[in-house]
Amino acid sequence: MLVLVTDGQVGNEDQILREAGDLAGVRVHTVGVDRAVNAGFLGRLAAAGGGRCELVESEDRLDEAMDSIHRRIGAPLVTGVTLAADGLSLVDGARTPDRLPDLFPGVPYVVTGRYRGAPAGGLTLRGTTRDGREWTVDAPVTPSANAALTAIWARAHLRELEDRYAAAAGTDLTGLERRIVDASLRFGVLCRFTAYLAVDSRTVAGGGPGHRIVQPVEPTSGWDMLSAPPGGMSRGMGGFAPAAAGIAPSARAAFVARPAKRRAGDGGGMPVPLPASAPARPAPPVADLAGLAAREARRLRELAGRPEYERREALEDLGSRLAVLAGSGPLRTLAEALRPQAIGGRPFEELWAHVLEVLDAAAGGTDRGSSFWRR
């Protein structure tokens, strides 16, 4: 599973899809942060990887949103989804998405396609639940005269064909290009090879001298494009660009996995990347660790009575958080014991009780942990 988190306006879409190649066997999820991300491309990449695209409107809400996103994409309800038709003649190669995604909690499952003949019968989705059981749902045919359904399918179908075209550079693409154009013209949906053309025969100028018009452009939401540039930056035709005396190449190329911080006094300005040599984060204070342990113990107790596979996932989730937040000491040791490979080597109920015991002790003793839970 690969999760791509970005706050950038990714532009070289075709190159990225070409370099990614065949994503079979890899589940790709994308997360776009802030209000100026390339949401269209992130959705395309997630679709190619059979995953989900999630958007977070502000980095101020990133921690809260990432916790929700992690729980959603990390534990699909149904995997290995397949689709079969019963009494309905489907057109080969017309289903989108071509790679069916997993079923995630709270996410609508949408599949579009075309059929031949009379609308009869239905479709059946099959898969496997988290606890290994077979899952099946039937969708009977319900005819509709809504013309938007055709456009929705055609747009998604053309997007998949265009992504296939971008990923197959260096080969003979004449047939695929013709197929894209034919579908675009037939269903009235734009593609990279077609455009709407309006013909206006009116004469609006008598041949006099031309004059320049400045066309206002709305600034991107959340970007202070019109303020004075920060030190070391120069303003060009396309906005602000790094000057020769600006950020060193080594600093531009080295980022840590945290949102970009801004210089004090920039008033918004340009984000400044943190160097890769940034000092390691100091261990959190004991009081913070006690509060963390109490919160985690309460979270686990809320899962009492849930199926074992859900509680097992909760322990793996807890281990991944403690590995980052705990520093050293008993919680770090507990994080090592909650690695997915280690969890299977111990009776589960015994491990569950041990985790609660360690968390209660780290929270300040069993009595304190229990009183926290009662509150």
Stockholm file with secondary structure:
# STOCKHOLM 1.0

chainA/1-375         MLVLVTDGQVGNEDQILREAGDLAGVRVHTVGVDRAVNAGFLGRLAAAGGGRCELVESEDRLDEAMDSIHRRIGAPLVTGVTLAADGLSLVDGARTPDRLPDLFPGVPYVVTGRYRGAPAGGLTLRGTTRDGREWTVDAPVTPSANAALTAIWARAHLRELEDRYAAAAGTDLTGLERRIVDASLRFGVLCRFTAYLAVDSRTVAGGGPGHRIVQPVEPTSGWDMLSAPPGGMSRGMGGFAPAAAGIAPSARAAFVARPAKRRAGDGGGMPVPLPASAPARPAPPVADLAGLAAREARRLRELAGRPEYERREALEDLGSRLAVLAGSGPLRTLAEALRPQAIGGRPFEELWAHVLEVLDAAAGGTDRGSSFWRR
#=GR chainA/1-375 SS CEEEEECSCCCCHHHHHHHHCCCTTCCEEEEEESSSSCHHHHHHHHHHTTCCEEEESCGGGHHHHHHHHHHHHHSCSEEEEEEEEESCEECTTCCBSSSCCCBCTTCCCCCBCCEESSCCSEEEEEEEETTSCEEEEEEECCCCCCTHHHHHHHHHHHHHHHHHHHHTTTSCCHHHHHHHHHHHHHHTCCCTTCCCCCCCCCCCCCSCCCCCCCCCCCCCTTCCTTSCCCTTEEEETTEEEECTTSSCHHHHHCCCSSCCEECTTCTTCCEECCCTTCCCCCCCCHHHHHHHHHHHHHHHHTTTTSCHHHHHHHHHHHHHHHHHHCCSSHHHHHHHHTSHHHHTTSCHHHHHHHHHHHHHHHTTCHHHHHHHHHC
#=GC SS_cons         CEEEEECSCCCCHHHHHHHHCCCTTCCEEEEEESSSSCHHHHHHHHHHTTCCEEEESCGGGHHHHHHHHHHHHHSCSEEEEEEEEESCEECTTCCBSSSCCCBCTTCCCCCBCCEESSCCSEEEEEEEETTSCEEEEEEECCCCCCTHHHHHHHHHHHHHHHHHHHHTTTSCCHHHHHHHHHHHHHHTCCCTTCCCCCCCCCCCCCSCCCCCCCCCCCCCTTCCTTSCCCTTEEEETTEEEECTTSSCHHHHHCCCSSCCEECTTCTTCCEECCCTTCCCCCCCCHHHHHHHHHHHHHHHHTTTTSCHHHHHHHHHHHHHHHHHHCCSSHHHHHHHHTSHHHHTTSCHHHHHHHHHHHHHHHTTCHHHHHHHHHC
//
